Amino acid sequence: MKIMVIGSSGSGKSTFSRKLGEILSLPVYHLDLYYWKPGWIETPRDGMILTVN
């Protein structure tokens, strides 16, 4: 099962996702960790390949 949580910044997506992941025993992936490099530098589009099984 895969669930995507989308919303505005500050809307509680991370908190909701963590709680939902615990309840459903599912891993949670925060795309910001993959998209942003240190110093808030964007990952180039061709470098943004994410595969979640």
PDB file of N, H, CA, C and O in Angstrom:
ATOM      1  N   MET A   1       0.848  -1.166   0.000  1.00  0.00           N
ATOM      2  CA  MET A   1       0.000   0.000   0.000  1.00  0.00           C
ATOM      3  C   MET A   1       0.895   1.230   0.000  1.00  0.00           C
ATOM      4  O   MET A   1       1.888   1.280   0.726  1.00  0.00           O
ATOM      5  N   LYS A   2       0.548   2.220  -0.810  1.00  0.00           N
ATOM      6  H   LYS A   2      -0.259   2.180  -1.400  1.00  0.00           H
ATOM      7  CA  LYS A   2       1.255   3.491  -0.852  1.00  0.00           C
ATOM      8  C   LYS A   2       0.250   4.617  -0.683  1.00  0.00           C
ATOM      9  O   LYS A   2      -0.818   4.612  -1.295  1.00  0.00           O
ATOM     10  N   ILE A   3       0.605   5.579   0.151  1.00  0.00           N
ATOM     11  H   ILE A   3       1.472   5.583   0.648  1.00  0.00           H
ATOM     12  CA  ILE A   3      -0.252   6.725   0.412  1.00  0.00           C
ATOM     13  C   ILE A   3       0.594   7.979   0.252  1.00  0.00           C
ATOM     14  O   ILE A   3       1.703   8.051   0.782  1.00  0.00           O
ATOM     15  N   MET A   4       0.083   8.965  -0.473  1.00  0.00           N
ATOM     16  H   MET A   4      -0.818   8.906  -0.903  1.00  0.00           H
ATOM     17  CA  MET A   4       0.786  10.236  -0.614  1.00  0.00           C
ATOM     18  C   MET A   4      -0.016  11.304   0.120  1.00  0.00           C
ATOM     19  O   MET A   4      -1.225  11.433  -0.070  1.00  0.00           O
ATOM     20  N   VAL A   5       0.677  12.063   0.957  1.00  0.00           N
ATOM     21  H   VAL A   5       1.659  11.958   1.111  1.00  0.00           H
ATOM     22  CA  VAL A   5       0.040  13.146   1.703  1.00  0.00           C
ATOM     23  C   VAL A   5       0.530  14.461   1.103  1.00  0.00           C
ATOM     24  O   VAL A   5       1.732  14.722   1.065  1.00  0.00           O
ATOM     25  N   ILE A   6      -0.402  15.283   0.638  1.00  0.00           N
ATOM     26  H   ILE A   6      -1.378  15.071   0.670  1.00  0.00           H
ATOM     27  CA  ILE A   6      -0.073  16.552  -0.010  1.00  0.00           C
ATOM     28  C   ILE A   6      -0.786  17.677   0.731  1.00  0.00           C
ATOM     29  O   ILE A   6      -1.935  17.527   1.148  1.00  0.00           O
ATOM     30  N   GLY A   7      -0.095  18.806   0.892  1.00  0.00           N
ATOM     31  H   GLY A   7       0.838  18.928   0.553  1.00  0.00           H
ATOM     32  CA  GLY A   7      -0.726  19.951   1.534  1.00  0.00           C
ATOM     33  C   GLY A   7       0.215  21.132   1.575  1.00  0.00           C
ATOM     34  O   GLY A   7       1.364  21.041   1.143  1.00  0.00           O
ATOM     35  N   SER A   8      -0.265  22.219   2.085  1.00  0.00           N
ATOM     36  H   SER A   8      -1.199  22.294   2.436  1.00  0.00           H
ATOM     37  CA  SER A   8       0.519  23.447   2.202  1.00  0.00           C
ATOM     38  C   SER A   8       1.567  23.309   3.293  1.00  0.00           C
ATOM     39  O   SER A   8       1.458  22.460   4.177  1.00  0.00           O
ATOM     40  N   SER A   9       2.593  24.166   3.213  1.00  0.00           N
ATOM     41  H   SER A   9       2.682  24.856   2.494  1.00  0.00           H
ATOM     42  CA  SER A   9       3.603  24.145   4.266  1.00  0.00           C
ATOM     43  C   SER A   9       2.965  24.544   5.588  1.00  0.00           C
ATOM     44  O   SER A   9       2.139  25.454   5.655  1.00  0.00           O
ATOM     45  N   GLY A  10       3.369  23.840   6.630  1.00  0.00           N
ATOM     46  H   GLY A  10       4.040  23.101   6.576  1.00  0.00           H
ATOM     47  CA  GLY A  10       2.839  24.120   7.962  1.00  0.00           C
ATOM     48  C   GLY A  10       1.471  23.533   8.246  1.00  0.00           C
ATOM     49  O   GLY A  10       0.872  23.827   9.280  1.00  0.00           O
ATOM     50  N   SER A  11       0.966  22.699   7.334  1.00  0.00           N
ATOM     51  H   SER A  11       1.452  22.460   6.494  1.00  0.00           H
ATOM     52  CA  SER A  11      -0.390  22.163   7.517  1.00  0.00           C
ATOM     53  C   SER A  11      -0.436  20.891   8.360  1.00  0.00           C
ATOM     54  O   SER A  11      -1.520  20.403   8.681  1.00  0.00           O
ATOM     55  N   GLY A  12       0.739  20.345   8.724  1.00  0.00           N
ATOM     56  H   GLY A  12       1.619  20.742   8.463  1.00  0.00           H
ATOM     57  CA  GLY A  12       0.764  19.152   9.566  1.00  0.00           C
ATOM     58  C   GLY A  12       0.983  17.854   8.814  1.00  0.00           C
ATOM     59  O   GLY A  12       0.702  16.779   9.343  1.00  0.00           O
ATOM     60  N   LYS A  13       1.480  17.936   7.589  1.00  0.00           N
ATOM     61  H   LYS A  13       1.709  18.810   7.159  1.00  0.00           H
ATOM     62  CA  LYS A  13       1.689  16.728   6.775  1.00  0.00           C
ATOM     63  C   LYS A  13       2.648  15.739   7.439  1.00  0.00           C
ATOM     64  O   LYS A  13       2.386  14.537   7.475  1.00  0.00           O
ATOM     65  N   SER A  14       3.753  16.255   7.962  1.00  0.00           N
ATOM     66  H   SER A  14       3.965  17.232   7.934  1.00  0.00           H
ATOM     67  CA  SER A  14       4.761  15.373   8.572  1.00  0.00           C
ATOM     68  C   SER A  14       4.212  14.680   9.810  1.00  0.00           C
ATOM     69  O   SER A  14       4.394  13.476   9.989  1.00  0.00           O
ATOM     70  N   THR A  15       3.543  15.441  10.659  1.00  0.00           N
ATOM     71  H   THR A  15       3.396  16.420  10.514  1.00  0.00           H
ATOM     72  CA  THR A  15       2.959  14.861  11.873  1.00  0.00           C
ATOM     73  C   THR A  15       1.919  13.819  11.514  1.00  0.00           C
ATOM     74  O   THR A  15       1.922  12.716  12.062  1.00  0.00           O
ATOM     75  N   PHE A  16       1.031  14.163  10.597  1.00  0.00           N
ATOM     76  H   PHE A  16       1.028  15.059  10.152  1.00  0.00           H
ATOM     77  CA  PHE A  16      -0.014  13.233  10.158  1.00  0.00           C
ATOM     78  C   PHE A  16       0.604  11.970   9.552  1.00  0.00           C
ATOM     79  O   PHE A  16       0.173  10.855   9.847  1.00  0.00           O
ATOM     80  N   SER A  17       1.617  12.159   8.704  1.00  0.00           N
ATOM     81  H   SER A  17       1.967  13.064   8.465  1.00  0.00           H
ATOM     82  CA  SER A  17       2.249  11.024   8.026  1.00  0.00           C
ATOM     83  C   SER A  17       2.917  10.078   9.012  1.00  0.00           C
ATOM     84  O   SER A  17       2.802   8.859   8.890  1.00  0.00           O
ATOM     85  N   ARG A  18       3.624  10.651  10.000  1.00  0.00           N
ATOM     86  H   ARG A  18       3.717  11.642  10.099  1.00  0.00           H
ATOM     87  CA  ARG A  18       4.277   9.807  11.017  1.00  0.00           C
ATOM     88  C   ARG A  18       3.245   8.988  11.787  1.00  0.00           C
ATOM     89  O   ARG A  18       3.429   7.789  11.999  1.00  0.00           O
ATOM     90  N   LYS A  19       2.169   9.634  12.202  1.00  0.00           N
ATOM     91  H   LYS A  19       2.019  10.608  12.030  1.00  0.00           H
ATOM     92  CA  LYS A  19       1.135   8.927  12.967  1.00  0.00           C
ATOM     93  C   LYS A  19       0.450   7.869  12.117  1.00  0.00           C
ATOM     94  O   LYS A  19       0.204   6.758  12.587  1.00  0.00           O
ATOM     95  N   LEU A  20       0.143   8.203  10.872  1.00  0.00           N
ATOM     96  H   LEU A  20       0.343   9.105  10.490  1.00  0.00           H
ATOM     97  CA  LEU A  20      -0.501   7.241   9.978  1.00  0.00           C
ATOM     98  C   LEU A  20       0.429   6.059   9.714  1.00  0.00           C
ATOM     99  O   LEU A  20      -0.012   4.910   9.697  1.00  0.00           O
ATOM    100  N   GLY A  21       1.721   6.345   9.509  1.00  0.00           N
ATOM    101  H   GLY A  21       2.079   7.278   9.523  1.00  0.00           H
ATOM    102  CA  GLY A  21       2.698   5.271   9.298  1.00  0.00           C
ATOM    103  C   GLY A  21       2.767   4.328  10.486  1.00  0.00           C
ATOM    104  O   GLY A  21       2.864   3.113  10.313  1.00  0.00           O
ATOM    105  N   GLU A  22       2.717   4.886  11.697  1.00  0.00           N
ATOM    106  H   GLU A  22       2.638   5.873  11.837  1.00  0.00           H
ATOM    107  CA  GLU A  22       2.722   4.046  12.901  1.00  0.00           C
ATOM    108  C   GLU A  22       1.474   3.186  12.974  1.00  0.00           C
ATOM    109  O   GLU A  22       1.556   1.987  13.242  1.00  0.00           O
ATOM    110  N   ILE A  23       0.324   3.790  12.737  1.00  0.00           N
ATOM    111  H   ILE A  23       0.257   4.764  12.519  1.00  0.00           H
ATOM    112  CA  ILE A  23      -0.948   3.064  12.830  1.00  0.00           C
ATOM    113  C   ILE A  23      -1.009   1.933  11.808  1.00  0.00           C
ATOM    114  O   ILE A  23      -1.454   0.830  12.125  1.00  0.00           O
ATOM    115  N   LEU A  24      -0.562   2.207  10.578  1.00  0.00           N
ATOM    116  H   LEU A  24      -0.201   3.103  10.320  1.00  0.00           H
ATOM    117  CA  LEU A  24      -0.664   1.216   9.500  1.00  0.00           C
ATOM    118  C   LEU A  24       0.605   0.370   9.338  1.00  0.00           C
ATOM    119  O   LEU A  24       0.672  -0.492   8.462  1.00  0.00           O
ATOM    120  N   SER A  25       1.602   0.617  10.181  1.00  0.00           N
ATOM    121  H   SER A  25       1.548   1.317  10.893  1.00  0.00           H
ATOM    122  CA  SER A  25       2.891  -0.087  10.087  1.00  0.00           C
ATOM    123  C   SER A  25       3.499   0.052   8.700  1.00  0.00           C
ATOM    124  O   SER A  25       3.941  -0.927   8.099  1.00  0.00           O
ATOM    125  N   LEU A  26       3.513   1.287   8.200  1.00  0.00           N
ATOM    126  H   LEU A  26       3.154   2.082   8.688  1.00  0.00           H
ATOM    127  CA  LEU A  26       4.078   1.581   6.880  1.00  0.00           C
ATOM    128  C   LEU A  26       5.277   2.515   7.048  1.00  0.00           C
ATOM    129  O   LEU A  26       5.298   3.339   7.962  1.00  0.00           O
ATOM    130  N   PRO A  27       6.280   2.386   6.164  1.00  0.00           N
ATOM    131  CA  PRO A  27       7.396   3.332   6.213  1.00  0.00           C
ATOM    132  C   PRO A  27       6.934   4.695   5.712  1.00  0.00           C
ATOM    133  O   PRO A  27       6.014   4.790   4.900  1.00  0.00           O
ATOM    134  N   VAL A  28       7.579   5.745   6.203  1.00  0.00           N
ATOM    135  H   VAL A  28       8.327   5.667   6.862  1.00  0.00           H
ATOM    136  CA  VAL A  28       7.258   7.112   5.794  1.00  0.00           C
ATOM    137  C   VAL A  28       8.496   7.711   5.136  1.00  0.00           C
ATOM    138  O   VAL A  28       9.590   7.665   5.699  1.00  0.00           O
ATOM    139  N   TYR A  29       8.318   8.272   3.941  1.00  0.00           N
ATOM    140  H   TYR A  29       7.429   8.309   3.484  1.00  0.00           H
ATOM    141  CA  TYR A  29       9.398   8.906   3.201  1.00  0.00           C
ATOM    142  C   TYR A  29       9.048  10.378   3.029  1.00  0.00           C
ATOM    143  O   TYR A  29       8.015  10.710   2.447  1.00  0.00           O
ATOM    144  N   HIS A  30       9.901  11.256   3.532  1.00  0.00           N
ATOM    145  H   HIS A  30      10.740  10.986   4.005  1.00  0.00           H
ATOM    146  CA  HIS A  30       9.697  12.689   3.370  1.00  0.00           C
ATOM    147  C   HIS A  30      10.498  13.132   2.155  1.00  0.00           C
ATOM    148  O   HIS A  30      11.728  13.096   2.171  1.00  0.00           O
ATOM    149  N   LEU A  31       9.805  13.549   1.104  1.00  0.00           N
ATOM    150  H   LEU A  31       8.805  13.578   1.091  1.00  0.00           H
ATOM    151  CA  LEU A  31      10.477  13.877  -0.154  1.00  0.00           C
ATOM    152  C   LEU A  31      11.428  15.053  -0.033  1.00  0.00           C
ATOM    153  O   LEU A  31      12.356  15.172  -0.834  1.00  0.00           O
ATOM    154  N   ASP A  32      11.224  15.932   0.950  1.00  0.00           N
ATOM    155  H   ASP A  32      10.471  15.835   1.600  1.00  0.00           H
ATOM    156  CA  ASP A  32      12.163  17.040   1.155  1.00  0.00           C
ATOM    157  C   ASP A  32      13.582  16.524   1.380  1.00  0.00           C
ATOM    158  O   ASP A  32      14.549  17.156   0.954  1.00  0.00           O
ATOM    159  N   LEU A  33      13.710  15.382   2.044  1.00  0.00           N
ATOM    160  H   LEU A  33      12.925  14.868   2.390  1.00  0.00           H
ATOM    161  CA  LEU A  33      15.036  14.813   2.312  1.00  0.00           C
ATOM    162  C   LEU A  33      15.749  14.418   1.026  1.00  0.00           C
ATOM    163  O   LEU A  33      16.978  14.408   0.971  1.00  0.00           O
ATOM    164  N   TYR A  34      14.978  14.092  -0.009  1.00  0.00           N
ATOM    165  H   TYR A  34      13.979  14.100   0.035  1.00  0.00           H
ATOM    166  CA  TYR A  34      15.550  13.683  -1.286  1.00  0.00           C
ATOM    167  C   TYR A  34      15.693  14.873  -2.239  1.00  0.00           C
ATOM    168  O   TYR A  34      16.596  14.904  -3.075  1.00  0.00           O
ATOM    169  N   TYR A  35      14.797  15.846  -2.104  1.00  0.00           N
ATOM    170  H   TYR A  35      14.064  15.822  -1.424  1.00  0.00           H
ATOM    171  CA  TYR A  35      14.756  16.970  -3.040  1.00  0.00           C
ATOM    172  C   TYR A  35      15.781  18.046  -2.705  1.00  0.00           C
ATOM    173  O   TYR A  35      16.443  18.574  -3.599  1.00  0.00           O
ATOM    174  N   TRP A  36      15.914  18.373  -1.425  1.00  0.00           N
ATOM    175  H   TRP A  36      15.376  17.944  -0.700  1.00  0.00           H
ATOM    176  CA  TRP A  36      16.792  19.467  -1.016  1.00  0.00           C
ATOM    177  C   TRP A  36      18.150  18.956  -0.585  1.00  0.00           C
ATOM    178  O   TRP A  36      18.253  17.997   0.180  1.00  0.00           O
ATOM    179  N   LYS A  37      19.168  19.589  -1.069  1.00  0.00           N
ATOM    180  H   LYS A  37      19.085  20.368  -1.690  1.00  0.00           H
ATOM    181  CA  LYS A  37      20.537  19.315  -0.628  1.00  0.00           C
ATOM    182  C   LYS A  37      20.861  20.307   0.487  1.00  0.00           C
ATOM    183  O   LYS A  37      20.144  21.293   0.656  1.00  0.00           O
ATOM    184  N   PRO A  38      21.946  20.061   1.261  1.00  0.00           N
ATOM    185  CA  PRO A  38      22.300  20.987   2.335  1.00  0.00           C
ATOM    186  C   PRO A  38      22.354  22.443   1.838  1.00  0.00           C
ATOM    187  O   PRO A  38      22.823  22.717   0.733  1.00  0.00           O
ATOM    188  N   GLY A  39      21.872  23.354   2.667  1.00  0.00           N
ATOM    189  H   GLY A  39      21.491  23.132   3.564  1.00  0.00           H
ATOM    190  CA  GLY A  39      21.826  24.762   2.296  1.00  0.00           C
ATOM    191  C   GLY A  39      20.619  25.105   1.448  1.00  0.00           C
ATOM    192  O   GLY A  39      20.595  26.151   0.799  1.00  0.00           O
ATOM    193  N   TRP A  40      19.612  24.236   1.443  1.00  0.00           N
ATOM    194  H   TRP A  40      19.631  23.387   1.969  1.00  0.00           H
ATOM    195  CA  TRP A  40      18.382  24.434   0.678  1.00  0.00           C
ATOM    196  C   TRP A  40      18.649  24.599  -0.819  1.00  0.00           C
ATOM    197  O   TRP A  40      18.043  25.445  -1.477  1.00  0.00           O
ATOM    198  N   ILE A  41      19.553  23.789  -1.342  1.00  0.00           N
ATOM    199  H   ILE A  41      20.045  23.102  -0.807  1.00  0.00           H
ATOM    200  CA  ILE A  41      19.853  23.787  -2.774  1.00  0.00           C
ATOM    201  C   ILE A  41      19.035  22.669  -3.413  1.00  0.00           C
ATOM    202  O   ILE A  41      19.063  21.522  -2.968  1.00  0.00           O
ATOM    203  N   GLU A  42      18.304  23.033  -4.471  1.00  0.00           N
ATOM    204  H   GLU A  42      18.281  23.965  -4.832  1.00  0.00           H
ATOM    205  CA  GLU A  42      17.456  22.046  -5.151  1.00  0.00           C
ATOM    206  C   GLU A  42      18.292  20.991  -5.859  1.00  0.00           C
ATOM    207  O   GLU A  42      19.363  21.283  -6.390  1.00  0.00           O
ATOM    208  N   THR A  43      17.789  19.757  -5.860  1.00  0.00           N
ATOM    209  H   THR A  43      16.919  19.519  -5.428  1.00  0.00           H
ATOM    210  CA  THR A  43      18.394  18.693  -6.652  1.00  0.00           C
ATOM    211  C   THR A  43      18.008  18.931  -8.108  1.00  0.00           C
ATOM    212  O   THR A  43      16.835  19.174  -8.394  1.00  0.00           O
ATOM    213  N   PRO A  44      18.962  18.868  -9.034  1.00  0.00           N
ATOM    214  CA  PRO A  44      18.611  19.034 -10.443  1.00  0.00           C
ATOM    215  C   PRO A  44      17.561  17.999 -10.861  1.00  0.00           C
ATOM    216  O   PRO A  44      17.561  16.867 -10.377  1.00  0.00           O
ATOM    217  N   ARG A  45      16.681  18.402 -11.754  1.00  0.00           N
ATOM    218  H   ARG A  45      16.681  19.322 -12.147  1.00  0.00           H
ATOM    219  CA  ARG A  45      15.582  17.528 -12.186  1.00  0.00           C
ATOM    220  C   ARG A  45      16.078  16.160 -12.657  1.00  0.00           C
ATOM    221  O   ARG A  45      15.457  15.143 -12.349  1.00  0.00           O
ATOM    222  N   ASP A  46      17.175  16.122 -13.389  1.00  0.00           N
ATOM    223  H   ASP A  46      17.679  16.948 -13.639  1.00  0.00           H
ATOM    224  CA  ASP A  46      17.675  14.834 -13.881  1.00  0.00           C
ATOM    225  C   ASP A  46      18.279  13.986 -12.759  1.00  0.00           C
ATOM    226  O   ASP A  46      18.527  12.797 -12.957  1.00  0.00           O
ATOM    227  N   GLY A  47      18.517  14.577 -11.588  1.00  0.00           N
ATOM    228  H   GLY A  47      18.315  15.543 -11.427  1.00  0.00           H
ATOM    229  CA  GLY A  47      19.039  13.837 -10.457  1.00  0.00           C
ATOM    230  C   GLY A  47      17.962  13.402  -9.478  1.00  0.00           C
ATOM    231  O   GLY A  47      18.258  12.776  -8.460  1.00  0.00           O
ATOM    232  N   MET A  48      16.729  13.729  -9.782  1.00  0.00           N
ATOM    233  H   MET A  48      16.489  14.237 -10.609  1.00  0.00           H
ATOM    234  CA  MET A  48      15.605  13.438  -8.875  1.00  0.00           C
ATOM    235  C   MET A  48      14.890  12.167  -9.287  1.00  0.00           C
ATOM    236  O   MET A  48      13.780  12.210  -9.817  1.00  0.00           O
ATOM    237  N   ILE A  49      15.526  11.046  -9.043  1.00  0.00           N
ATOM    238  H   ILE A  49      16.428  11.010  -8.613  1.00  0.00           H
ATOM    239  CA  ILE A  49      14.910   9.754  -9.341  1.00  0.00           C
ATOM    240  C   ILE A  49      14.743   9.040  -8.010  1.00  0.00           C
ATOM    241  O   ILE A  49      15.725   8.764  -7.322  1.00  0.00           O
ATOM    242  N   LEU A  50      13.504   8.742  -7.649  1.00  0.00           N
ATOM    243  H   LEU A  50      12.706   8.967  -8.208  1.00  0.00           H
ATOM    244  CA  LEU A  50      13.210   8.102  -6.382  1.00  0.00           C
ATOM    245  C   LEU A  50      12.329   6.888  -6.640  1.00  0.00           C
ATOM    246  O   LEU A  50      11.257   6.995  -7.235  1.00  0.00           O
ATOM    247  N   THR A  51      12.789   5.757  -6.191  1.00  0.00           N
ATOM    248  H   THR A  51      13.660   5.670  -5.708  1.00  0.00           H
ATOM    249  CA  THR A  51      12.008   4.533  -6.322  1.00  0.00           C
ATOM    250  C   THR A  51      11.681   4.035  -4.934  1.00  0.00           C
ATOM    251  O   THR A  51      12.578   3.763  -4.136  1.00  0.00           O
ATOM    252  N   VAL A  52      10.415   3.917  -4.646  1.00  0.00           N
ATOM    253  H   VAL A  52       9.686   4.138  -5.294  1.00  0.00           H
ATOM    254  CA  VAL A  52       9.944   3.417  -3.363  1.00  0.00           C
ATOM    255  C   VAL A  52       9.151   2.159  -3.634  1.00  0.00           C
ATOM    256  O   VAL A  52       8.162   2.190  -4.367  1.00  0.00           O
ATOM    257  N   ASN A  53       9.571   1.063  -3.054  1.00  0.00           N
ATOM    258  H   ASN A  53      10.374   1.038  -2.459  1.00  0.00           H
ATOM    259  CA  ASN A  53       8.855  -0.203  -3.263  1.00  0.00           C
ATOM    260  C   ASN A  53       7.775  -0.386  -2.244  1.00  0.00           C
ATOM    261  O   ASN A  53       7.070  -1.395  -2.266  1.00  0.00           O
TER     262      ASN A  53
END
